[in-house]
């Protein structure tokens, strides 16, 4: 019984979007389930996929929040 937890920052991937779209979530769930079936033979009916969206201020990298990290690295690119 596989359990997969996908964590993403809460932001849109398209202009004006503020979160992952329902279509994107469906695609992630189907894609992960299909991969586990294709590689390990795990049945879709017993595969659990959970998507957690985390506010960018609650996600850190390099000792700072994601917005701070991106702002810092945007200046150096």
C-alpha positions in Angstrom: 0.0 0.0 0.0 2.1 2.9 -1.3 1.7 6.4 0.3 3.3 9.3 -1.6 3.4 12.8 -0.1 4.1 15.6 -2.6 4.9 19.0 -1.1 4.9 22.1 -3.3 4.9 25.8 -2.5 1.6 27.5 -2.8 2.0 29.6 -5.9 0.6 29.6 -9.3 2.4 28.1 -12.3 0.3 30.2 -14.7 -0.2 34.0 -14.7 -2.8 35.0 -12.1 -2.9 31.6 -10.4 -2.2 31.4 -6.7 -2.1 27.7 -6.3 -1.7 24.4 -8.1 -4.7 23.9 -10.3 -7.1 21.0 -9.9 -6.0 19.8 -13.3 -2.4 19.8 -12.3 -3.2 17.9 -9.1 -5.1 15.3 -11.0 -2.2 14.9 -13.3 0.3 14.5 -10.4 -1.9 11.9 -8.7 -2.4 9.9 -11.9 1.2 10.2 -12.9 2.5 9.0 -9.6 0.0 6.2 -9.4 0.8 5.1 -13.0 4.5 5.1 -12.2 4.1 2.9 -9.1 2.0 0.5 -11.1 4.4 0.4 -14.1 7.6 0.0 -12.1 6.5 -1.9 -9.0 3.1 -3.4 -10.0 1.3 -1.5 -7.2 -2.4 -1.4 -7.8 -4.0 2.0 -8.3 -6.7 1.1 -5.8 -4.2 0.8 -2.9 -2.0 3.8 -3.8 -2.4 6.9 -1.8 -1.1 10.3 -3.0 -1.4 13.4 -0.9 -0.5 16.9 -2.2 0.4 19.5 0.5 0.6 23.1 -0.6 2.8 25.2 1.7 2.8 29.0 1.8 6.1 30.2 0.5 6.8 32.1 3.7 6.6 28.6 5.5 9.2 27.0 3.2 12.8 27.8 3.7 16.0 27.2 1.7 19.5 28.4 2.5 18.4 29.7 5.9 15.7 32.0 4.5 12.2 31.9 3.2 11.6 31.1 -0.5 10.6 34.7 -1.3 13.8 35.9 0.3 15.9 33.3 -1.4 14.4 34.1 -4.8 14.8 37.8 -4.3 18.5 37.3 -3.3 19.2 35.1 -6.3 17.3 37.2 -8.8 19.8 40.0 -8.2 22.8 37.8 -8.8 21.5 36.1 -12.0 
